[in-house]
Every structure is written in structure tokens, then in C-alpha cells.
Amino acid sequence: MITLQLLVNGIALGAAYALVALGFVLVLNATSAVNFAQGDLVMAGGLLAVALAPVIPLPGIALLPVVLVLMAALGLVLALAAYLPLRGRPPVSVFISTIAVGIILQNGASVLFGPEPRAAPPLLSGGTIQLGGLVVAEQSLAIVVVAALLIAGQQWLFGRTQLGRRLRATAQDPEMARACGVPVTAMILVTFALGTAYAGAAGLLLANRYFVTPTAGGDLILKAYIAVTIGGWGSVPGAVVGALLIALFEVGVSSVLSYPVALGLLYATLLAILVARPQGLFGEAARRRA
Amino acid sequence: MGALLAYALLYASPYGLRVLTVAGVYALAAIGFQIVFGLGGALSLAHGAFFGLGAYATGILGSQWGWSFVATFPVSLLVPLLLALVVGLPVLRLESHYFALATLGIAQVVLLLAVNSPGLTGGANGLPGVPGIVLFGWAVPRGLPLASVVWAFVALGGALAWRLASGRWGRALTLVRDDPLAAGTLGLDVGGLRLAAFALSAVYAGAAGALAVHTQRVVSPEVLEFPVMVSVLTIAVVGGRGRVAGAILGAVLLIHLPEWFRFLERSYLIVYGAALLVTMVLMPHGLTGLLDRLFPQRPRPLPRVAAPSVVARPSGPVLRVEGLGKAFGGVRAVDGVSLTLEAGSITGLIGPNGSGKTTVINLISGLERLDQGRILLSGRNLTGQRPDRIARAGVARTFQAVSLPEGATVLEAVATARLERDRTVAEAEAHALWALECLGAADLAARPCADLPAALRRRVELARALARQPAVLLLDEPAAGLTDAEKADLAGHLRAIAALGTALLVVEHDMGFLLPLAGHVLCLDQGRTLYDGPPDGVRNDPAVVAAYLGEGAP
């Protein structure tokens, strides 16, 4: 029974991590840029929900569209300030510029909200549901459903629409896409908006049960990064699976030992994977362009 | 520096001196960061952790064990050094962002350990009662004396780093940053150089951490938290990547920034973030780069040409390659290729696109690992060796896509070929000028590589390979993109190089250029040798004609 309960918690946490990793990998594929600010964007989304809650006194699910739109706008700002001016420079430039954006977000949040943990409103009522003999937090199920819908939405957008085809073309080969008349810069902006919106959604989902502090970004980017590394650098399904594995590991080890031990073991595992199989457990999806 | 000294002696209040001391601590940490990140190009996010380890070593030994400065300071250098050596070996193989995140992971683990081992570190509260610095029985008081001692360390560390950066080691490290593949083929031990830079940077960070704790008199997890890392990164980038002066200028400026603008008090890190972003976008070379542009230095005079001492040339067969095999996934890129290069001969390697020519060169020069076969250089087995070992044994090469370090002059770029062999940079440059002169390109020496047209870039790259005085020279499409006159000129130079005893292997598509030049020709198709014989026979060989024109062709 405890095991099942932990499993549900782990899947809910993993669903939220999957959104973080998904946003990260979309930007990575479209620009080959590592967006270090992704973790801080999740934090920003969570605190945005905290700030919106008194203004819109509705359940979290009603806040979700507002958070998505505002975070997408933030994503555009991020792309305009920290990515587009640095195209054509060595990759480390964008990495540093997104670190800079992360610093601004983190410390801006700490000035505005203070260092103490905050909680966003639950998606629905925040109660529990009886499933057979199993008592499950409604929030856990709601997280899984919302995350699944958002991931399915991304799959539909990329797989079935003209915009999605252009986004994929940009991710595969920007030069060729531009030659074929795809507005590459616009597609990159859309990707940043999408990736940031997903980070914001993850922030909203996480900020109820797990709270949010201005310094939460560092651990989140590492987890997104580990998920993407496990799943094969550049693979979208791999990132989702990787996120689920990390969350299950984290919940499992935390329940037996403690959260710091789980985190320490997770990072140690990351180092081991990087050293033993730099191409990820499932092979590298995005081969380096020579 | 003079202005700083005047300020410290004449104007600074006790508080001002304290801020200046902290600036010195960060300058020292940033100088170390310039070595690994600025010169070595590895974005180490563990630098803050090394700083914290140095701080904790001094903090624990000083406050709990009662050790004094002379005993704790070496330990504060040693602990980060050991961690860097242990984690550096596996982690430094990783590419840029993998490396950055792996080092961030290390930093997070160290922070977790510090917070969660209260018995050793005092946990989240830290340890009070760290003693001040005691030098030869003199307890250095706060204020001017402490600031002077810290800045003396900065001066010492800065001078050492500057010497290293402007010498052979710094040049080699810069090439490792700009073009690790080329660095390996020029005889530089890429892994060793990176590890040394990482380890040295950890020592600087540890020293800075120790001095920070002597200034604060307490040690707490703050020294391991991300703001330290952020400050060092911002100082290095804003001051100017890779420059010792940049680290000092950046530290003085950024540590004083919150003092000059008091309203920033709690939000100074926001300003750091903004400064970092603006610098990256608007002036990637930082403040020192800006100063260089405002007050350009006069170009250094060219060195006097000096021919390097002649190396013994083997005669007869120099390079023997037997049964070379390499598969990528299911594709057999090279399948049982054998060849022998005679000293002083030119061998042509031809074949349709994708036939495995470049892979053969990559296998011989060690950039790809071979699956089968043996490579012998003058009887010495080089099979499976690292590129730098193969290069040191006497193999040099050029690349199909020429890559020269964009920030360097032609002379500096060619001199990188001599860093492994010559004793000083000046000697390497004198020999580099000799190589350029051999190819009639000495007039290019002072030009920046970034400005050169394609044909001249090829010439410079050839000079770089020639400067190695190789026994075997592998050229990947040296005539691509050249005019007929330039090709004729190149052919003359290649004949001259061969006449001095070097064995050449030339991959080329232009038969009009290659066939008159080569004494022997190999034709590959789908990784296998189709033809192996004199150049006259290749045009009429039915298998070769079929490979180029398709199976059914007459």
C-alpha cells in the first residue's frame, strides 16, 4: 500500500519534471543551446502562481492559462535578450547569458518574495480521493493529468500542424529550413516561448505540494539536465522517461533514507552516467553536427 | 595597481579596507578561474566548491584543531587540488555543457555534504572562532595589514598566472580551447593540459577560500553557495576572459559596486546578472578587451627567422599501414586498406565521395579509433595511440575544413606547432617564421587568421603542419578552392617538401593536379582499395572508371 502511494507520488513528481525537461529539450533541439535558466524559469512560474493567487481567487487550474501566457511572453524576452544577439558565437556564450538570466530571476524573486518557501494554490480542491483501498491526493492525480495533456498537446502540435512541421524543420537543420522558406528566427522565438511556458506550468504544478523558493532553480536545472542525459541528448520521449525515472528514484530513496541522500545519489549517478556513457542510456538522438 | 595602493594607504576607511580585502580574495579566485575557463575554455561550475573547500579546510583546522595559518593554508590548497585531480580525470573528457553541468553536480554534492555533516562542519550554522593570519609569529591585524597580505597573495598569484599564460603552456592551453582536435594533431596532450589547468584553478580557489575565512573569522555554507560562483564568473567575464588584469579589474569593480550604490544592498546579484548579460552581448572581450581597443598596443616586431635543427630523416618505407578497418554503425567506412609510404615520395589517395579517404587519414593520425589493422612508423607500432603521441612520433596532417584559431595572428597560429618541441614561445615563433618562409608566406605572419581568404588559410595550415618537421605529412584536399596558378604553386612546394625526405599522402579530387604530382596512387571505393599502382594506369583502370561513373558506364 505504501509502495503504491509512493508510486503515485513519484509519477506525479515525474510528470512535473517531464515538463521541465521537455521545455529544455525543445529549446536545445531548435537552437543547440543549453538553456541554463530553465530551472529558474520553473521557479518563476511557481512564484507567478503564488503572486496571482490573491488576484484570481480560483483553483490553480484556472491560473494555468494565465501562467502559460505570461511565461511564454517571458520566454520571448529571454530569447530576444539572451539568445538572438549571441547566435553565431561559441555555444558557451549562450550558456553564460542564460546563467545571467537565471541569476537575475533568482535574485529578483528573492527581493520580491523573500527567501521563505511559498505554496501555490492546488489545481482543484486539494483534498484526497479514495481509489479502492488507496487514498490518493487529488493534487497528484491532477498533476499527472495536466502534465499528460500538455505533453500530448506538444506532440500534437509538432506532429500534426504546419507550425509543428516548421518547428521540427528548424530543429533538424536551421540552414536548410531557412533555404526552404521557413522563418527560422520566428520558429526559434516560438520554441523559447513554448519551452518557457512549459517550465512555468511545471512551476505551478510543483509549487503546491513541494513549495517554491527563489533558489530552487539550481536543483531543477540539474534534474532536467539529468533527465535529458539519461533519455539521450535531444530525444523528446527520452526526456519524459528520464524525468519519470529520476522522480521515482528521488521519491523511493527519500522514503527509505532522506532527501539529501537521494539528491546526492542522483548527482553521483549523473556523474557515473556521464563518465560511462556520455551519449545517454538510450543513445544520442541529436548527433553533434560536424 | 598604483591607484589601488594610493587609495588603500591614504583614503580608505577601516570598512573600505575590509571591502578591498574581500576584493583581493575574489581577484585571487578569479585569476584561477581565468586559467581553467579563460585560457582552457572549460566552464567549471565547481570553482565555487573549490573555494568553499579551501575555506572549510582552514575553518575546521583553525577553529576546531587550533592549527595556525602556516599549517592550514597548505591544506586549503591541497584539499581542492586532490578533489580536482580525482573528479577531473573522468569529467574533463566531457564536452562544454556536459562538463559545466557535471561540475555543477559536484558543487551541489559538496554543499549537501557540508550542510548535512554538522559534526564536522557545524552544519547550516557553520563554525565561529577561526583565527586570523599569523606570519612568522606576527598576528596580522585587520585593516591595512590584512589587506596588504591578501593583495600580496594576489600579486604573487597574478604574476605566476601571467607568466604561465603568456608562455608556452598558456599558448598550448588556448589552442586546446579553440581547437582541441588540431591541438592533439600538433603533439599537445589535450587531456593533460586540461587536467593541469583544472587542478591549478582549484589551488587558486582554495587559497582564496582560505583567505576569505581568515577575513570573515567564521566559515558557513555560504562559502559553497552559488553566489560565490556567480561572482567569480561575472568578475572574469566582465573583466575580460583569460586575462589576469581582467580578473583584478573585475574583482575591484564588482566587489565595490554594491558599496558605491548602497540602494543595491540586497539586490547586487541582480546587477551582477545584468552586468554579465550585457557584457556577453555587447563586449565579449570584457573591460580589458575594451581598453585594448581604445589604446591599441603596437604590434610586436617579428622575430628573426631561425631554421629548427634538422631531424634525422628515415629512408625507405616510413609508414606502413596494414589491413586498416573502421565501421560506423553498420557502415564499413574503411575495409582492409593497406599502404606504404616511402620517404621522399608523394602518394595520391583518390576515390568518390564517401569512399573513406578522410577516414583513412583520421585513423592514421589517431583522431578515430581503428577497429582492425596496424600502423607502423619506421617500425614503431603506433596502433591505437593517442593523436598527440602519433604526432610526436612524426606524423602531421591538415584538415579538409581548415580551422585556424580566429583570435591569433598567422605567426601565432603556426607557432602552436612548435610549442611541444621548443623551449620558449620566442623560439617557437622564430621556427614558425621559417616554416612560413619555406612556403613563401612570411609576409602573412602579422596578419590575423580571421581576415585570411580560403586559399591563404590553406597555405597557413600547411605551414603549421610543415613546422612540425614531420616524417609523414597527410594532406586532406590541399588544392580545394585554389585557382590554377595557386595549384601550380602548391604542387611546387609539395615537391620541395618531399625532396627533403618527408613522405606525403595527398587526398585530392583534382586529377589534373594530383596525377602529375604523385609517384603512386591508391583509389578507394566504399572503404576498399580498388587500385594500387602508378598514376598512369589509374585513368584506364576499369574498376576505377566504374566507381567514378557508375556500374554500367562504358
Interface residues (C-beta under 8 A of the other chain):
Chain A: V34 A81 A82 P85 L86 R89 P91 V92 S93 F95 I96 S97 I99 A100 V101 G102 I103 I104 Q106 N107 G108 S110 V111 T215 G218 D219 L222 Y225 T229 P260 L263 G264 Y267 A268 L270 L271 L274 V275 P278 R288
Chain B: G41 L43 V87 P90 V91 R93 L94 E95 S96 H97 Y98 A100 L101 A102 L104 G105 I106 Q108 V109 L112 L113 V115 N116 F226 V230 L233 T234 V237 R266 S267 L269 I270 Y272 G273 A274 L276 L277 M280 V281 P284
